[in-house]
């Protein structure tokens, strides 16, 4: 297998866009964020921003979890 030429590669950066600890509190009914198995962009409704849908399985003994977020770009 040929070796990858890394001379033309530019490293990507990352930044936190959602703090799940801030999402999980007693006021909104989310009891901890599970490990998510699926993530996809959902529908764009009317003139609202697109949605991001995250789904977890039940890890064998927990409830399923479905989280939906509005995605906005600044």
N, C-alpha and C positions, 0 to 999 in steps of 0.2 A: 504494500500500500504506500502511495507517495506521501511524503511528509507535508503537512500544512504550512504554507508560507505565511508567517505571521507579520511580515513587514508592512503589509497594507491593512492590517486590522486596527480598529479603534475601539478601545474598551468602552463599554456602556456604563452609565452611572444609574443609580437607583435612588429613589426618595420615597419616604413614607407618604402614602396618599390617604390611608384610612387606618386609624388606630382602633383595632377591635376591642381593646380594653375600654375605650370610650363608648363603644356601641353597647357593651354589656353592662347594664345596670338594672336595678329593680323597677325603675320607672317605665321601661319600654318592653318588658316581658321576655327579653333575650337572656337566657340563663347560661352564659358561657358560649363561646364560639368553638364549634367542633372542627376537626380537620375536614376540609372540604374536598369532595371527590370530583366535583364538576363546577365549571365556571364558564359562562357564556354571555354574550351581549344579547339582551332581549329586545323587545319591540320599542320603537319610538312612537309614543302616543300623541296624537294631535301635534301641537307645537311645543311639546315638552322635551326635555333631554332624553337621550337613550338610557336604557336600563342595563344594569349588570346583575345577573342572576347567579347566585352561589348556592350549591346544594351539597349536603353531606349525607352519607349513609348513616346507619344507626350504630356502627361499630359493634354490632351484635347484641347490644343491650341498652341503647339509648334511643330517644326519639329522633326521627329525621329532622333536619334543619334546612329551611329555605330562607335565604336572605336576598332582598332585592334593593338595589341602590340606584338612585339617579346619578348619571355621570355627566359632570360639567367640566369644561376645559377653561382654564384661566390663562 
